[in-house]
């Protein structure tokens, strides 16, 4: 006969970890420097948001379907 005992505390922790989302605000640390590099020599309206923020926003939208 197969034992059906389960460590429910451990199982619950695994489920919680599965739903975790780690937000890394690293893109905020270099915001100004990244914009300066992106706008260097650019003709026309300067960029207001660095590429790293655009990528973050795309992930945020994809995972959470938020604008």
N, CA, C, O and CB atoms as a CASP TS submission, in Angstrom:
PFRMAT TS
TARGET T0000
AUTHOR 0000-0000-0000
METHOD Language model
MODEL 1
PARENT N/A
ATOM      1  N   UNK     1       0.836  -1.176   0.000  1.00  0.00           N
ATOM      2  CA  UNK     1       0.000   0.000   0.000  1.00  0.00           C
ATOM      3  C   UNK     1       0.894   1.258   0.000  1.00  0.00           C
ATOM      4  O   UNK     1       1.923   1.286   0.676  1.00  0.00           O
ATOM      5  CB  UNK     1      -0.958  -0.012   1.225  1.00  0.00           C
ATOM      6  N   UNK     2       0.505   2.275  -0.745  1.00  0.00           N
ATOM      7  CA  UNK     2       1.262   3.514  -0.876  1.00  0.00           C
ATOM      8  C   UNK     2       0.899   4.457   0.266  1.00  0.00           C
ATOM      9  O   UNK     2      -0.277   4.653   0.575  1.00  0.00           O
ATOM     10  CB  UNK     2       0.991   4.185  -2.245  1.00  0.00           C
ATOM     11  N   UNK     3       1.916   5.033   0.883  1.00  0.00           N
ATOM     12  CA  UNK     3       1.682   5.990   1.970  1.00  0.00           C
ATOM     13  C   UNK     3       1.265   7.330   1.377  1.00  0.00           C
ATOM     14  O   UNK     3       1.918   7.832   0.462  1.00  0.00           O
ATOM     15  CB  UNK     3       2.954   6.154   2.859  1.00  0.00           C
ATOM     16  N   UNK     4       0.199   7.906   1.883  1.00  0.00           N
ATOM     17  CA  UNK     4      -0.311   9.179   1.381  1.00  0.00           C
ATOM     18  C   UNK     4      -0.001  10.338   2.321  1.00  0.00           C
ATOM     19  O   UNK     4      -0.578  11.417   2.186  1.00  0.00           O
ATOM     20  CB  UNK     4      -1.805   9.087   1.163  1.00  0.00           C
ATOM     21  N   UNK     5       0.904  10.125   3.272  1.00  0.00           N
ATOM     22  CA  UNK     5       1.237  11.213   4.198  1.00  0.00           C
ATOM     23  C   UNK     5       2.034  12.278   3.453  1.00  0.00           C
ATOM     24  O   UNK     5       2.830  11.976   2.564  1.00  0.00           O
ATOM     25  CB  UNK     5       2.042  10.681   5.425  1.00  0.00           C
ATOM     26  N   UNK     6       1.810  13.487   3.824  1.00  0.00           N
ATOM     27  CA  UNK     6       2.454  14.607   3.151  1.00  0.00           C
ATOM     28  C   UNK     6       2.844  15.622   4.211  1.00  0.00           C
ATOM     29  O   UNK     6       2.117  15.829   5.183  1.00  0.00           O
ATOM     30  CB  UNK     6       1.519  15.245   2.070  1.00  0.00           C
ATOM     31  N   UNK     7       3.980  16.246   4.022  1.00  0.00           N
ATOM     32  CA  UNK     7       4.395  17.330   4.912  1.00  0.00           C
ATOM     33  C   UNK     7       3.714  18.594   4.385  1.00  0.00           C
ATOM     34  O   UNK     7       4.211  19.246   3.467  1.00  0.00           O
ATOM     35  CB  UNK     7       5.989  17.487   4.967  1.00  0.00           C
ATOM     36  N   UNK     8       2.577  18.924   4.978  1.00  0.00           N
ATOM     37  CA  UNK     8       1.766  20.021   4.470  1.00  0.00           C
ATOM     38  C   UNK     8       2.455  21.374   4.617  1.00  0.00           C
ATOM     39  O   UNK     8       2.267  22.253   3.775  1.00  0.00           O
ATOM     40  CB  UNK     8       0.438  20.047   5.181  1.00  0.00           C
ATOM     41  N   UNK     9       3.239  21.554   5.656  1.00  0.00           N
ATOM     42  CA  UNK     9       3.966  22.814   5.822  1.00  0.00           C
ATOM     43  C   UNK     9       4.958  23.005   4.675  1.00  0.00           C
ATOM     44  O   UNK     9       5.033  24.083   4.086  1.00  0.00           O
ATOM     45  CB  UNK     9       4.704  22.844   7.185  1.00  0.00           C
ATOM     46  N   UNK    10       5.711  21.962   4.363  1.00  0.00           N
ATOM     47  CA  UNK    10       6.675  22.016   3.263  1.00  0.00           C
ATOM     48  C   UNK    10       5.960  22.218   1.923  1.00  0.00           C
ATOM     49  O   UNK    10       6.404  23.003   1.085  1.00  0.00           O
ATOM     50  CB  UNK    10       7.522  20.727   3.227  1.00  0.00           C
ATOM     51  N   UNK    11       4.857  21.505   1.733  1.00  0.00           N
ATOM     52  CA  UNK    11       4.084  21.628   0.494  1.00  0.00           C
ATOM     53  C   UNK    11       3.554  23.057   0.324  1.00  0.00           C
ATOM     54  O   UNK    11       3.595  23.612  -0.774  1.00  0.00           O
ATOM     55  CB  UNK    11       2.912  20.620   0.487  1.00  0.00           C
ATOM     56  N   UNK    12       3.058  23.643   1.412  1.00  0.00           N
ATOM     57  CA  UNK    12       2.542  25.008   1.358  1.00  0.00           C
ATOM     58  C   UNK    12       3.651  25.989   0.995  1.00  0.00           C
ATOM     59  O   UNK    12       3.431  26.894   0.190  1.00  0.00           O
ATOM     60  CB  UNK    12       1.906  25.398   2.700  1.00  0.00           C
ATOM     61  N   UNK    13       4.837  25.825   1.575  1.00  0.00           N
ATOM     62  CA  UNK    13       5.965  26.697   1.255  1.00  0.00           C
ATOM     63  C   UNK    13       6.334  26.607  -0.221  1.00  0.00           C
ATOM     64  O   UNK    13       6.670  27.619  -0.837  1.00  0.00           O
ATOM     65  CB  UNK    13       7.172  26.339   2.118  1.00  0.00           C
ATOM     66  N   UNK    14       6.275  25.417  -0.787  1.00  0.00           N
ATOM     67  CA  UNK    14       6.559  25.249  -2.216  1.00  0.00           C
ATOM     68  C   UNK    14       5.542  26.006  -3.062  1.00  0.00           C
ATOM     69  O   UNK    14       5.899  26.613  -4.071  1.00  0.00           O
ATOM     70  CB  UNK    14       6.557  23.758  -2.596  1.00  0.00           C
ATOM     71  N   UNK    15       4.284  25.972  -2.656  1.00  0.00           N
ATOM     72  CA  UNK    15       3.250  26.697  -3.400  1.00  0.00           C
ATOM     73  C   UNK    15       3.443  28.205  -3.282  1.00  0.00           C
ATOM     74  O   UNK    15       3.244  28.937  -4.251  1.00  0.00           O
ATOM     75  CB  UNK    15       1.854  26.307  -2.898  1.00  0.00           C
ATOM     76  N   UNK    16       3.821  28.660  -2.118  1.00  0.00           N
ATOM     77  CA  UNK    16       4.061  30.089  -1.922  1.00  0.00           C
ATOM     78  C   UNK    16       5.231  30.536  -2.785  1.00  0.00           C
ATOM     79  O   UNK    16       5.153  31.571  -3.446  1.00  0.00           O
ATOM     80  CB  UNK    16       4.334  30.405  -0.432  1.00  0.00           C
ATOM     81  N   UNK    17       6.305  29.773  -2.784  1.00  0.00           N
ATOM     82  CA  UNK    17       7.472  30.126  -3.597  1.00  0.00           C
ATOM     83  C   UNK    17       7.125  30.157  -5.079  1.00  0.00           C
ATOM     84  O   UNK    17       7.653  30.985  -5.821  1.00  0.00           O
ATOM     85  CB  UNK    17       8.613  29.138  -3.349  1.00  0.00           C
ATOM     86  N   UNK    18       6.262  29.283  -5.506  1.00  0.00           N
ATOM     87  CA  UNK    18       5.866  29.225  -6.904  1.00  0.00           C
ATOM     88  C   UNK    18       5.188  30.527  -7.333  1.00  0.00           C
ATOM     89  O   UNK    18       5.281  30.927  -8.493  1.00  0.00           O
ATOM     90  CB  UNK    18       4.932  28.036  -7.143  1.00  0.00           C
ATOM     91  N   UNK    19       4.507  31.182  -6.394  1.00  0.00           N
ATOM     92  CA  UNK    19       3.790  32.410  -6.707  1.00  0.00           C
ATOM     93  C   UNK    19       4.563  33.678  -6.437  1.00  0.00           C
ATOM     94  O   UNK    19       4.020  34.768  -6.616  1.00  0.00           O
ATOM     95  CB  UNK    19       2.541  32.450  -5.948  1.00  0.00           C
ATOM     96  N   UNK    20       5.814  33.580  -6.010  1.00  0.00           N
ATOM     97  CA  UNK    20       6.590  34.774  -5.708  1.00  0.00           C
ATOM     98  C   UNK    20       7.051  35.461  -6.986  1.00  0.00           C
ATOM     99  O   UNK    20       7.307  34.818  -8.005  1.00  0.00           O
ATOM    100  CB  UNK    20       7.791  34.423  -4.835  1.00  0.00           C
ATOM    101  N   UNK    21       7.147  36.755  -6.905  1.00  0.00           N
ATOM    102  CA  UNK    21       7.656  37.561  -8.010  1.00  0.00           C
ATOM    103  C   UNK    21       8.664  38.534  -7.415  1.00  0.00           C
ATOM    104  O   UNK    21       8.319  39.347  -6.558  1.00  0.00           O
ATOM    105  CB  UNK    21       6.496  38.318  -8.773  1.00  0.00           C
ATOM    106  N   UNK    22       9.885  38.451  -7.863  1.00  0.00           N
ATOM    107  CA  UNK    22      10.924  39.317  -7.333  1.00  0.00           C
ATOM    108  C   UNK    22      11.059  40.555  -8.207  1.00  0.00           C
ATOM    109  O   UNK    22      11.303  40.463  -9.410  1.00  0.00           O
ATOM    110  CB  UNK    22      12.264  38.569  -7.241  1.00  0.00           C
ATOM    111  N   UNK    23      10.896  41.706  -7.585  1.00  0.00           N
ATOM    112  CA  UNK    23      11.017  42.975  -8.278  1.00  0.00           C
ATOM    113  C   UNK    23      12.395  43.542  -7.991  1.00  0.00           C
ATOM    114  O   UNK    23      12.727  43.839  -6.843  1.00  0.00           O
ATOM    115  CB  UNK    23       9.900  43.967  -7.847  1.00  0.00           C
ATOM    116  N   UNK    24      13.179  43.689  -9.016  1.00  0.00           N
ATOM    117  CA  UNK    24      14.517  44.232  -8.857  1.00  0.00           C
ATOM    118  C   UNK    24      14.531  45.663  -9.398  1.00  0.00           C
ATOM    119  O   UNK    24      14.402  45.872 -10.604  1.00  0.00           O
ATOM    120  CB  UNK    24      15.574  43.344  -9.586  1.00  0.00           C
ATOM    121  N   UNK    25      14.685  46.635  -8.517  1.00  0.00           N
ATOM    122  CA  UNK    25      14.675  48.037  -8.957  1.00  0.00           C
ATOM    123  C   UNK    25      16.032  48.528  -9.453  1.00  0.00           C
ATOM    124  O   UNK    25      16.326  49.720  -9.361  1.00  0.00           O
ATOM    125  CB  UNK    25      14.216  48.918  -7.827  1.00  0.00           C
ATOM    126  N   UNK    26      16.851  47.637  -9.970  1.00  0.00           N
ATOM    127  CA  UNK    26      18.197  48.010 -10.434  1.00  0.00           C
ATOM    128  C   UNK    26      18.121  49.078 -11.521  1.00  0.00           C
ATOM    129  O   UNK    26      18.986  49.950 -11.596  1.00  0.00           O
ATOM    130  CB  UNK    26      18.951  46.772 -10.963  1.00  0.00           C
ATOM    131  N   UNK    27      17.103  49.017 -12.355  1.00  0.00           N
ATOM    132  CA  UNK    27      17.009  49.992 -13.448  1.00  0.00           C
ATOM    133  C   UNK    27      16.871  51.419 -12.922  1.00  0.00           C
ATOM    134  O   UNK    27      17.205  52.368 -13.632  1.00  0.00           O
ATOM    135  CB  UNK    27      15.824  49.659 -14.353  1.00  0.00           C
ATOM    136  N   UNK    28      16.389  51.588 -11.701  1.00  0.00           N
ATOM    137  CA  UNK    28      16.240  52.926 -11.131  1.00  0.00           C
ATOM    138  C   UNK    28      17.588  53.532 -10.739  1.00  0.00           C
ATOM    139  O   UNK    28      17.743  54.753 -10.735  1.00  0.00           O
ATOM    140  CB  UNK    28      15.322  52.876  -9.914  1.00  0.00           C
ATOM    141  N   UNK    29      18.550  52.689 -10.414  1.00  0.00           N
ATOM    142  CA  UNK    29      19.855  53.171  -9.954  1.00  0.00           C
ATOM    143  C   UNK    29      20.613  53.919 -11.043  1.00  0.00           C
ATOM    144  O   UNK    29      21.358  54.851 -10.738  1.00  0.00           O
ATOM    145  CB  UNK    29      20.691  52.010  -9.460  1.00  0.00           C
ATOM    146  N   UNK    30      20.444  53.537 -12.288  1.00  0.00           N
ATOM    147  CA  UNK    30      21.208  54.139 -13.386  1.00  0.00           C
ATOM    148  C   UNK    30      20.314  54.883 -14.374  1.00  0.00           C
ATOM    149  O   UNK    30      20.690  55.076 -15.530  1.00  0.00           O
ATOM    150  CB  UNK    30      21.995  53.067 -14.119  1.00  0.00           C
ATOM    151  N   UNK    31      19.155  55.292 -13.931  1.00  0.00           N
ATOM    152  CA  UNK    31      18.165  55.938 -14.797  1.00  0.00           C
ATOM    153  C   UNK    31      18.785  57.106 -15.562  1.00  0.00           C
ATOM    154  O   UNK    31      18.755  57.130 -16.792  1.00  0.00           O
ATOM    155  CB  UNK    31      16.965  56.427 -13.968  1.00  0.00           C
ATOM    156  N   UNK    32      19.346  58.071 -14.838  1.00  0.00           N
ATOM    157  CA  UNK    32      19.893  59.282 -15.467  1.00  0.00           C
ATOM    158  C   UNK    32      21.052  58.971 -16.406  1.00  0.00           C
ATOM    159  O   UNK    32      21.119  59.506 -17.512  1.00  0.00           O
ATOM    160  CB  UNK    32      20.353  60.263 -14.401  1.00  0.00           C
ATOM    161  N   UNK    33      21.959  58.110 -15.968  1.00  0.00           N
ATOM    162  CA  UNK    33      23.111  57.769 -16.802  1.00  0.00           C
ATOM    163  C   UNK    33      22.680  57.080 -18.093  1.00  0.00           C
ATOM    164  O   UNK    33      23.215  57.358 -19.166  1.00  0.00           O
ATOM    165  CB  UNK    33      24.078  56.872 -16.030  1.00  0.00           C
ATOM    166  N   UNK    34      21.717  56.188 -17.977  1.00  0.00           N
ATOM    167  CA  UNK    34      21.228  55.482 -19.165  1.00  0.00           C
ATOM    168  C   UNK    34      20.553  56.449 -20.133  1.00  0.00           C
ATOM    169  O   UNK    34      20.742  56.352 -21.345  1.00  0.00           O
ATOM    170  CB  UNK    34      20.249  54.367 -18.765  1.00  0.00           C
ATOM    171  N   UNK    35      19.767  57.379 -19.597  1.00  0.00           N
ATOM    172  CA  UNK    35      19.121  58.372 -20.467  1.00  0.00           C
ATOM    173  C   UNK    35      20.151  59.261 -21.150  1.00  0.00           C
ATOM    174  O   UNK    35      20.011  59.585 -22.330  1.00  0.00           O
ATOM    175  CB  UNK    35      18.141  59.235 -19.662  1.00  0.00           C
ATOM    176  N   UNK    36      21.169  59.651 -20.423  1.00  0.00           N
ATOM    177  CA  UNK    36      22.218  60.490 -21.025  1.00  0.00           C
ATOM    178  C   UNK    36      22.862  59.777 -22.206  1.00  0.00           C
ATOM    179  O   UNK    36      23.060  60.378 -23.262  1.00  0.00           O
ATOM    180  CB  UNK    36      23.293  60.855 -19.978  1.00  0.00           C
ATOM    181  N   UNK    37      23.192  58.496 -22.035  1.00  0.00           N
ATOM    182  CA  UNK    37      23.799  57.721 -23.119  1.00  0.00           C
ATOM    183  C   UNK    37      22.837  57.582 -24.297  1.00  0.00           C
ATOM    184  O   UNK    37      23.244  57.711 -25.451  1.00  0.00           O
ATOM    185  CB  UNK    37      24.221  56.331 -22.615  1.00  0.00           C
ATOM    186  N   UNK    38      21.566  57.320 -24.009  1.00  0.00           N
ATOM    187  CA  UNK    38      20.587  57.135 -25.080  1.00  0.00           C
ATOM    188  C   UNK    38      20.365  58.427 -25.868  1.00  0.00           C
ATOM    189  O   UNK    38      20.147  58.386 -27.079  1.00  0.00           O
ATOM    190  CB  UNK    38      19.258  56.643 -24.500  1.00  0.00           C
ATOM    191  N   UNK    39      20.421  59.573 -25.184  1.00  0.00           N
ATOM    192  CA  UNK    39      20.139  60.853 -25.832  1.00  0.00           C
ATOM    193  C   UNK    39      21.378  61.530 -26.419  1.00  0.00           C
ATOM    194  O   UNK    39      21.266  62.545 -27.107  1.00  0.00           O
ATOM    195  CB  UNK    39      19.491  61.778 -24.846  1.00  0.00           C
ATOM    196  N   UNK    40      22.547  60.973 -26.151  1.00  0.00           N
ATOM    197  CA  UNK    40      23.781  61.551 -26.665  1.00  0.00           C
ATOM    198  C   UNK    40      23.782  61.529 -28.189  1.00  0.00           C
ATOM    199  O   UNK    40      23.708  60.464 -28.802  1.00  0.00           O
ATOM    200  CB  UNK    40      25.002  60.796 -26.118  1.00  0.00           C
ATOM    201  N   UNK    41      23.865  62.710 -28.796  1.00  0.00           N
ATOM    202  CA  UNK    41      23.892  62.829 -30.249  1.00  0.00           C
ATOM    203  C   UNK    41      22.548  62.590 -30.924  1.00  0.00           C
ATOM    204  O   UNK    41      22.476  62.566 -32.153  1.00  0.00           O
ATOM    205  CB  UNK    41      24.884  61.876 -30.798  1.00  0.00           C
ATOM    206  N   UNK    42      21.490  62.414 -30.153  1.00  0.00           N
ATOM    207  CA  UNK    42      20.161  62.155 -30.730  1.00  0.00           C
ATOM    208  C   UNK    42      19.582  63.447 -31.282  1.00  0.00           C
ATOM    209  O   UNK    42      19.670  64.498 -30.646  1.00  0.00           O
ATOM    210  CB  UNK    42      19.202  61.542 -29.671  1.00  0.00           C
ATOM    211  N   UNK    43      18.995  63.365 -32.458  1.00  0.00           N
ATOM    212  CA  UNK    43      18.320  64.498 -33.067  1.00  0.00           C
ATOM    213  C   UNK    43      16.836  64.360 -32.763  1.00  0.00           C
ATOM    214  O   UNK    43      16.274  63.270 -32.872  1.00  0.00           O
ATOM    215  CB  UNK    43      18.588  64.570 -34.612  1.00  0.00           C
ATOM    216  N   UNK    44      16.208  65.453 -32.384  1.00  0.00           N
ATOM    217  CA  UNK    44      14.775  65.412 -32.088  1.00  0.00           C
ATOM    218  C   UNK    44      14.517  65.342 -30.593  1.00  0.00           C
ATOM    219  O   UNK    44      15.406  65.568 -29.771  1.00  0.00           O
ATOM    220  CB  UNK    44      14.122  64.222 -32.782  1.00  0.00           C
ATOM    221  N   UNK    45      13.296  65.028 -30.274  1.00  0.00           N
ATOM    222  CA  UNK    45      12.874  64.968 -28.870  1.00  0.00           C
ATOM    223  C   UNK    45      13.668  63.917 -28.109  1.00  0.00           C
ATOM    224  O   UNK    45      13.801  62.782 -28.564  1.00  0.00           O
ATOM    225  CB  UNK    45      11.371  64.666 -28.771  1.00  0.00           C
ATOM    226  N   UNK    46      14.193  64.295 -26.955  1.00  0.00           N
ATOM    227  CA  UNK    46      14.971  63.321 -26.179  1.00  0.00           C
ATOM    228  C   UNK    46      14.080  62.246 -25.556  1.00  0.00           C
ATOM    229  O   UNK    46      12.894  62.460 -25.303  1.00  0.00           O
ATOM    230  CB  UNK    46      15.761  64.035 -25.082  1.00  0.00           C
ATOM    231  N   UNK    47      14.678  61.109 -25.323  1.00  0.00           N
ATOM    232  CA  UNK    47      13.968  60.036 -24.636  1.00  0.00           C
ATOM    233  C   UNK    47      13.708  60.449 -23.198  1.00  0.00           C
ATOM    234  O   UNK    47      14.525  61.139 -22.588  1.00  0.00           O
ATOM    235  CB  UNK    47      14.770  58.712 -24.689  1.00  0.00           C
ATOM    236  N   UNK    48      12.579  60.033 -22.660  1.00  0.00           N
ATOM    237  CA  UNK    48      12.232  60.329 -21.270  1.00  0.00           C
ATOM    238  C   UNK    48      12.396  59.112 -20.369  1.00  0.00           C
ATOM    239  O   UNK    48      12.555  59.246 -19.156  1.00  0.00           O
ATOM    240  CB  UNK    48      10.805  60.840 -21.185  1.00  0.00           C
ATOM    241  N   UNK    49      12.359  57.930 -20.963  1.00  0.00           N
ATOM    242  CA  UNK    49      12.452  56.689 -20.196  1.00  0.00           C
ATOM    243  C   UNK    49      13.568  55.831 -20.768  1.00  0.00           C
ATOM    244  O   UNK    49      13.662  55.657 -21.983  1.00  0.00           O
ATOM    245  CB  UNK    49      11.103  55.919 -20.211  1.00  0.00           C
ATOM    246  N   UNK    50      14.416  55.293 -19.894  1.00  0.00           N
ATOM    247  CA  UNK    50      15.501  54.432 -20.377  1.00  0.00           C
ATOM    248  C   UNK    50      14.969  53.090 -20.866  1.00  0.00           C
ATOM    249  O   UNK    50      13.878  52.665 -20.487  1.00  0.00           O
ATOM    250  CB  UNK    50      16.537  54.210 -19.272  1.00  0.00           C
ATOM    251  N   UNK    51      15.744  52.438 -21.701  1.00  0.00           N
ATOM    252  CA  UNK    51      15.368  51.146 -22.272  1.00  0.00           C
ATOM    253  C   UNK    51      15.091  50.109 -21.183  1.00  0.00           C
ATOM    254  O   UNK    51      14.181  49.291 -21.321  1.00  0.00           O
ATOM    255  CB  UNK    51      16.469  50.643 -23.205  1.00  0.00           C
ATOM    256  N   UNK    52      15.866  50.141 -20.110  1.00  0.00           N
ATOM    257  CA  UNK    52      15.658  49.171 -19.032  1.00  0.00           C
ATOM    258  C   UNK    52      14.273  49.332 -18.397  1.00  0.00           C
ATOM    259  O   UNK    52      13.659  48.345 -17.991  1.00  0.00           O
ATOM    260  CB  UNK    52      16.747  49.326 -17.960  1.00  0.00           C
ATOM    261  N   UNK    53      13.782  50.574 -18.312  1.00  0.00           N
ATOM    262  CA  UNK    53      12.440  50.791 -17.768  1.00  0.00           C
ATOM    263  C   UNK    53      11.378  50.268 -18.735  1.00  0.00           C
ATOM    264  O   UNK    53      10.385  49.677 -18.309  1.00  0.00           O
ATOM    265  CB  UNK    53      12.209  52.291 -17.479  1.00  0.00           C
ATOM    266  N   UNK    54      11.581  50.481 -20.005  1.00  0.00           N
ATOM    267  CA  UNK    54      10.632  49.994 -21.013  1.00  0.00           C
ATOM    268  C   UNK    54      10.544  48.470 -20.950  1.00  0.00           C
ATOM    269  O   UNK    54       9.455  47.905 -21.045  1.00  0.00           O
ATOM    270  CB  UNK    54      11.053  50.455 -22.437  1.00  0.00           C
ATOM    271  N   UNK    55      11.682  47.811 -20.792  1.00  0.00           N
ATOM    272  CA  UNK    55      11.679  46.351 -20.659  1.00  0.00           C
ATOM    273  C   UNK    55      10.966  45.912 -19.386  1.00  0.00           C
ATOM    274  O   UNK    55      10.210  44.941 -19.401  1.00  0.00           O
ATOM    275  CB  UNK    55      13.112  45.813 -20.667  1.00  0.00           C
ATOM    276  N   UNK    56      11.204  46.624 -18.283  1.00  0.00           N
ATOM    277  CA  UNK    56      10.527  46.318 -17.032  1.00  0.00           C
ATOM    278  C   UNK    56       9.018  46.479 -17.192  1.00  0.00           C
ATOM    279  O   UNK    56       8.252  45.618 -16.758  1.00  0.00           O
ATOM    280  CB  UNK    56      11.047  47.219 -15.903  1.00  0.00           C
ATOM    281  N   UNK    57       8.588  47.577 -17.813  1.00  0.00           N
ATOM    282  CA  UNK    57       7.161  47.827 -17.998  1.00  0.00           C
ATOM    283  C   UNK    57       6.518  46.752 -18.878  1.00  0.00           C
ATOM    284  O   UNK    57       5.375  46.359 -18.645  1.00  0.00           O
ATOM    285  CB  UNK    57       6.942  49.212 -18.614  1.00  0.00           C
ATOM    286  N   UNK    58       7.248  46.282 -19.880  1.00  0.00           N
ATOM    287  CA  UNK    58       6.728  45.222 -20.747  1.00  0.00           C
ATOM    288  C   UNK    58       6.540  43.930 -19.957  1.00  0.00           C
ATOM    289  O   UNK    58       5.535  43.241 -20.130  1.00  0.00           O
ATOM    290  CB  UNK    58       7.674  44.985 -21.942  1.00  0.00           C
ATOM    291  N   UNK    59       7.493  43.598 -19.097  1.00  0.00           N
ATOM    292  CA  UNK    59       7.356  42.402 -18.254  1.00  0.00           C
ATOM    293  C   UNK    59       6.192  42.551 -17.283  1.00  0.00           C
ATOM    294  O   UNK    59       5.413  41.618 -17.085  1.00  0.00           O
ATOM    295  CB  UNK    59       8.659  42.136 -17.477  1.00  0.00           C
ATOM    296  N   UNK    60       6.079  43.725 -16.682  1.00  0.00           N
ATOM    297  CA  UNK    60       4.990  43.998 -15.733  1.00  0.00           C
ATOM    298  C   UNK    60       3.649  43.788 -16.432  1.00  0.00           C
ATOM    299  O   UNK    60       2.756  43.133 -15.894  1.00  0.00           O
ATOM    300  CB  UNK    60       5.092  45.451 -15.164  1.00  0.00           C
ATOM    301  N   UNK    61       3.518  44.346 -17.629  1.00  0.00           N
ATOM    302  CA  UNK    61       2.271  44.191 -18.388  1.00  0.00           C
ATOM    303  C   UNK    61       2.013  42.736 -18.742  1.00  0.00           C
ATOM    304  O   UNK    61       0.887  42.251 -18.627  1.00  0.00           O
ATOM    305  CB  UNK    61       2.314  45.033 -19.661  1.00  0.00           C
ATOM    306  N   UNK    62       3.059  42.041 -19.174  1.00  0.00           N
ATOM    307  CA  UNK    62       2.910  40.645 -19.606  1.00  0.00           C
ATOM    308  C   UNK    62       2.489  39.749 -18.453  1.00  0.00           C
ATOM    309  O   UNK    62       1.613  38.901 -18.620  1.00  0.00           O
ATOM    310  CB  UNK    62       4.218  40.130 -20.211  1.00  0.00           C
ATOM    311  N   UNK    63       3.100  39.923 -17.283  1.00  0.00           N
ATOM    312  CA  UNK    63       2.804  39.054 -16.148  1.00  0.00           C
ATOM    313  C   UNK    63       1.493  39.397 -15.470  1.00  0.00           C
ATOM    314  O   UNK    63       0.764  38.499 -15.049  1.00  0.00           O
ATOM    315  CB  UNK    63       3.914  39.125 -15.148  1.00  0.00           C
ATOM    316  N   UNK    64       1.180  40.670 -15.358  1.00  0.00           N
ATOM    317  CA  UNK    64       0.022  41.085 -14.577  1.00  0.00           C
ATOM    318  C   UNK    64      -1.095  41.702 -15.403  1.00  0.00           C
ATOM    319  O   UNK    64      -2.149  42.034 -14.859  1.00  0.00           O
ATOM    320  CB  UNK    64       0.448  42.052 -13.541  1.00  0.00           C
ATOM    321  N   UNK    65      -0.888  41.863 -16.698  1.00  0.00           N
ATOM    322  CA  UNK    65      -1.874  42.489 -17.585  1.00  0.00           C
ATOM    323  C   UNK    65      -2.317  43.839 -17.065  1.00  0.00           C
ATOM    324  O   UNK    65      -3.501  44.176 -17.097  1.00  0.00           O
ATOM    325  CB  UNK    65      -3.081  41.588 -17.757  1.00  0.00           C
ATOM    326  N   UNK    66      -1.344  44.614 -16.580  1.00  0.00           N
ATOM    327  CA  UNK    66      -1.612  45.944 -16.075  1.00  0.00           C
ATOM    328  C   UNK    66      -1.059  46.989 -17.040  1.00  0.00           C
ATOM    329  O   UNK    66      -0.014  46.772 -17.653  1.00  0.00           O
ATOM    330  CB  UNK    66      -1.009  46.123 -14.675  1.00  0.00           C
ATOM    331  N   UNK    67      -1.743  48.107 -17.177  1.00  0.00           N
ATOM    332  CA  UNK    67      -1.214  49.156 -18.043  1.00  0.00           C
ATOM    333  C   UNK    67      -0.022  49.857 -17.417  1.00  0.00           C
ATOM    334  O   UNK    67       0.544  50.770 -18.018  1.00  0.00           O
ATOM    335  CB  UNK    67      -2.295  50.168 -18.359  1.00  0.00           C
TER
END
